Each structure stands twice: as structure tokens, then as C-alpha cells.
Amino acid sequence: MAGSDAAAQGSFGVGVDKMRKRPDFLRAARALRQGTTGFHLQGNPRRDGSEAMRVGFTCSKKVGNAVARNRAKRRLREVARRVLPDQGRAGWDYVLIGRAEITSTHDFEQMCRDLEWALGRVHARA
């Protein structure tokens, strides 16, 4: 079991876990939201006392076929890997939602800046 924890944290860094359960995604959907050009961000401060930051990714069929959705999620994972360890807050859940035809083609550096901006907006409203 410890090996799977290390694998989950390895791609994002120490203290960042992946969200996997539907109720966690639904809880984040009821919380704070911020849209950007390339994606939507949902943020939810958890009240369970956990210091781990969690992140989830989703793309609906509006984004395209399975290849397009997977490409969009790969880009979102990389944006989160670069930005969240520095800009995210401990004890928060974040969900990045891909947008149709934009997430997989939008400028990558701009998406990183957009995530930093969106995190600032979400944290300011918390």
C-alpha cells in the first residue's frame, strides 16, 4: 500500500494526492469555481483536518473522442504538476475541467498562468 501512495505523490510532489472518488468530485462541484480560457477550476477547502492537497481532472465528451479527452487531461495534469505545489493550499481539493477543443490546443505557458490566476481568485473568495 505504501508503494501506491508514493506513486500517487510522485507525479505531483509531496503532499499532493489524486482525487478518485465521485463524492469528492461532487463536493468540489458545489464549492468555489473559476473559469479560464483553457479550463475551469473548482476549489474546495476540506474540513476533515487533512493537510494533503488533492487534485482531480475531468473532461466530458464535449471535449472530443477518447484520444482528445486523454490529451486534454494529460495537459491539465502537467499544468497542475507545475503550479499546484507552489500555489495550491494544503487541505484543499482542486478539480480541473477541460473545455471543448481549447484545452488540448491552448498555449501551455498561458494555461500555467491561467491556473495561477484562477487559484488566486478562488483563494481570495474562501
C-alpha atoms as a printed R data frame, in Angstrom:
    type eleno elety resid chain resno       x      y       z
1   ATOM     1    CA   MET     A     1   0.000  0.000   0.000
2   ATOM     2    CA   ALA     A     2   2.858  2.389   0.732
3   ATOM     3    CA   GLY     A     3   4.131  1.922  -2.822
4   ATOM     4    CA   SER     A     4   0.844  3.132  -4.296
5   ATOM     5    CA   ASP     A     5   0.950  6.233  -2.071
6   ATOM     6    CA   ALA     A     6   4.449  7.036  -3.295
7   ATOM     7    CA   ALA     A     7   3.368  6.538  -6.901
8   ATOM     8    CA   ALA     A     8   0.372  8.829  -6.452
9   ATOM     9    CA   GLN     A     9   2.516 11.542  -4.892
10  ATOM    10    CA   GLY     A    10   5.484 11.060  -7.192
11  ATOM    11    CA   SER     A    11   3.992 12.825 -10.179
12  ATOM    12    CA   PHE     A    12   2.743 15.860  -8.236
13  ATOM    13    CA   GLY     A    13   5.152 16.078  -5.334
14  ATOM    14    CA   VAL     A    14   4.911 15.616  -1.617
15  ATOM    15    CA   GLY     A    15   1.503 16.338  -0.146
16  ATOM    16    CA   VAL     A    16  -0.469 16.328  -3.420
17  ATOM    17    CA   ASP     A    17  -2.795 13.361  -3.940
18  ATOM    18    CA   LYS     A    18  -5.166 12.430  -6.751
19  ATOM    19    CA   MET     A    19  -8.914 12.518  -6.226
20  ATOM    20    CA   ARG     A    20 -10.539  9.278  -7.350
21  ATOM    21    CA   LYS     A    21 -13.993  9.012  -5.734
22  ATOM    22    CA   ARG     A    22 -17.157 10.502  -7.229
23  ATOM    23    CA   PRO     A    23 -18.382 12.066  -3.944
24  ATOM    24    CA   ASP     A    24 -15.150 14.063  -3.733
25  ATOM    25    CA   PHE     A    25 -15.689 15.441  -7.249
26  ATOM    26    CA   LEU     A    26 -19.315 16.293  -6.426
27  ATOM    27    CA   ARG     A    27 -18.271 18.093  -3.236
28  ATOM    28    CA   ALA     A    28 -15.789 20.184  -5.233
29  ATOM    29    CA   ALA     A    29 -18.504 20.980  -7.797
30  ATOM    30    CA   ARG     A    30 -20.592 22.630  -5.064
31  ATOM    31    CA   ALA     A    31 -17.686 24.801  -3.905
32  ATOM    32    CA   LEU     A    32 -15.775 27.727  -5.440
33  ATOM    33    CA   ARG     A    33 -15.374 27.950  -9.231
34  ATOM    34    CA   GLN     A    34 -13.323 29.997 -11.644
35  ATOM    35    CA   GLY     A    35 -13.301 29.722 -15.415
36  ATOM    36    CA   THR     A    36 -10.335 30.452 -17.653
37  ATOM    37    CA   THR     A    37  -9.823 30.306 -21.387
38  ATOM    38    CA   GLY     A    38  -8.407 26.782 -21.366
39  ATOM    39    CA   PHE     A    39 -10.226 25.095 -18.472
40  ATOM    40    CA   HIS     A    40 -12.443 25.519 -15.410
41  ATOM    41    CA   LEU     A    41 -11.123 25.278 -11.859
42  ATOM    42    CA   GLN     A    42 -13.158 24.132  -8.869
43  ATOM    43    CA   GLY     A    43 -11.693 24.524  -5.386
44  ATOM    44    CA   ASN     A    44 -12.983 23.221  -2.086
45  ATOM    45    CA   PRO     A    45 -11.340 23.671   1.333
46  ATOM    46    CA   ARG     A    46 -11.763 20.391   3.210
47  ATOM    47    CA   ARG     A    47 -12.863 20.404   6.829
48  ATOM    48    CA   ASP     A    48 -11.514 16.956   7.724
49  ATOM    49    CA   GLY     A    49  -8.229 18.223   9.179
50  ATOM    50    CA   SER     A    50  -6.121 16.622   6.461
51  ATOM    51    CA   GLU     A    51  -3.156 18.676   5.284
52  ATOM    52    CA   ALA     A    52  -2.866 16.884   1.942
53  ATOM    53    CA   MET     A    53  -3.815 18.797  -1.180
54  ATOM    54    CA   ARG     A    54  -5.844 16.719  -3.657
55  ATOM    55    CA   VAL     A    55  -6.408 17.278  -7.357
56  ATOM    56    CA   GLY     A    56  -8.747 15.679  -9.888
57  ATOM    57    CA   PHE     A    57  -9.169 16.006 -13.640
58  ATOM    58    CA   THR     A    58 -12.178 15.534 -15.861
59  ATOM    59    CA   CYS     A    59 -13.166 16.075 -19.473
60  ATOM    60    CA   SER     A    60 -16.648 15.441 -20.823
61  ATOM    61    CA   LYS     A    61 -17.419 14.046 -24.253
62  ATOM    62    CA   LYS     A    62 -17.848 17.648 -25.441
63  ATOM    63    CA   VAL     A    63 -14.043 17.825 -25.470
64  ATOM    64    CA   GLY     A    64 -13.944 15.162 -28.183
65  ATOM    65    CA   ASN     A    65 -13.267 11.484 -28.618
66  ATOM    66    CA   ALA     A    66 -11.226  9.427 -26.139
67  ATOM    67    CA   VAL     A    67  -7.929 10.470 -27.713
68  ATOM    68    CA   ALA     A    68  -8.788 14.182 -27.422
69  ATOM    69    CA   ARG     A    69 -10.043 13.795 -23.837
70  ATOM    70    CA   ASN     A    70  -6.901 11.943 -22.775
71  ATOM    71    CA   ARG     A    71  -4.677 14.548 -24.452
72  ATOM    72    CA   ALA     A    72  -6.554 17.331 -22.653
73  ATOM    73    CA   LYS     A    73  -6.246 15.537 -19.289
74  ATOM    74    CA   ARG     A    74  -2.511 14.965 -19.832
75  ATOM    75    CA   ARG     A    75  -2.069 18.698 -20.412
76  ATOM    76    CA   LEU     A    76  -4.134 19.538 -17.315
77  ATOM    77    CA   ARG     A    77  -2.086 17.091 -15.214
78  ATOM    78    CA   GLU     A    78   1.144 18.725 -16.348
79  ATOM    79    CA   VAL     A    79  -0.181 22.233 -15.642
80  ATOM    80    CA   ALA     A    80  -1.230 21.103 -12.154
81  ATOM    81    CA   ARG     A    81   2.115 19.385 -11.575
82  ATOM    82    CA   ARG     A    82   3.945 22.633 -12.320
83  ATOM    83    CA   VAL     A    83   1.688 25.102 -10.498
84  ATOM    84    CA   LEU     A    84  -0.084 23.436  -7.562
85  ATOM    85    CA   PRO     A    85   2.932 22.565  -5.378
86  ATOM    86    CA   ASP     A    86   3.790 26.285  -5.169
87  ATOM    87    CA   GLN     A    87   0.395 27.996  -5.493
88  ATOM    88    CA   GLY     A    88  -2.057 25.474  -4.036
89  ATOM    89    CA   ARG     A    89  -3.097 25.350  -0.393
90  ATOM    90    CA   ALA     A    90  -2.806 22.408   1.966
91  ATOM    91    CA   GLY     A    91  -6.147 20.848   2.863
92  ATOM    92    CA   TRP     A    92  -7.859 21.846  -0.399
93  ATOM    93    CA   ASP     A    93  -9.396 19.785  -3.199
94  ATOM    94    CA   TYR     A    94  -8.987 21.092  -6.745
95  ATOM    95    CA   VAL     A    95 -10.708 19.838  -9.895
96  ATOM    96    CA   LEU     A    96  -9.556 20.947 -13.345
97  ATOM    97    CA   ILE     A    97 -12.180 20.530 -16.059
98  ATOM    98    CA   GLY     A    98 -11.170 20.520 -19.710
99  ATOM    99    CA   ARG     A    99 -13.006 22.704 -22.218
100 ATOM   100    CA   ALA     A   100 -14.138 21.620 -25.663
101 ATOM   101    CA   GLU     A   101 -11.473 21.985 -28.379
102 ATOM   102    CA   ILE     A   102  -9.476 24.506 -26.336
103 ATOM   103    CA   THR     A   103  -7.682 22.596 -23.576
104 ATOM   104    CA   SER     A   104  -5.681 20.431 -25.968
105 ATOM   105    CA   THR     A   105  -4.663 23.322 -28.268
106 ATOM   106    CA   HIS     A   106  -4.322 26.363 -25.967
107 ATOM   107    CA   ASP     A   107  -0.814 27.732 -25.285
108 ATOM   108    CA   PHE     A   108   0.701 25.707 -22.446
109 ATOM   109    CA   GLU     A   109   2.510 28.561 -20.683
110 ATOM   110    CA   GLN     A   110  -0.691 30.606 -20.806
111 ATOM   111    CA   MET     A   111  -2.548 27.716 -19.171
112 ATOM   112    CA   CYS     A   112   0.011 27.728 -16.337
113 ATOM   113    CA   ARG     A   113  -0.514 31.473 -15.860
114 ATOM   114    CA   ASP     A   114  -4.294 30.958 -16.024
115 ATOM   115    CA   LEU     A   115  -4.136 28.355 -13.245
116 ATOM   116    CA   GLU     A   116  -2.098 30.707 -11.043
117 ATOM   117    CA   TRP     A   117  -4.659 33.470 -11.670
118 ATOM   118    CA   ALA     A   118  -7.636 31.160 -11.039
119 ATOM   119    CA   LEU     A   119  -6.117 29.861  -7.795
120 ATOM   120    CA   GLY     A   120  -5.669 33.430  -6.602
121 ATOM   121    CA   ARG     A   121  -9.311 34.219  -7.352
122 ATOM   122    CA   VAL     A   122 -10.622 31.060  -5.667
123 ATOM   123    CA   HIS     A   123  -8.442 31.550  -2.582
124 ATOM   124    CA   ALA     A   124  -9.495 35.206  -2.293
125 ATOM   125    CA   ARG     A   125 -13.166 34.150  -2.114
126 ATOM   126    CA   ALA     A   126 -12.567 31.463   0.522
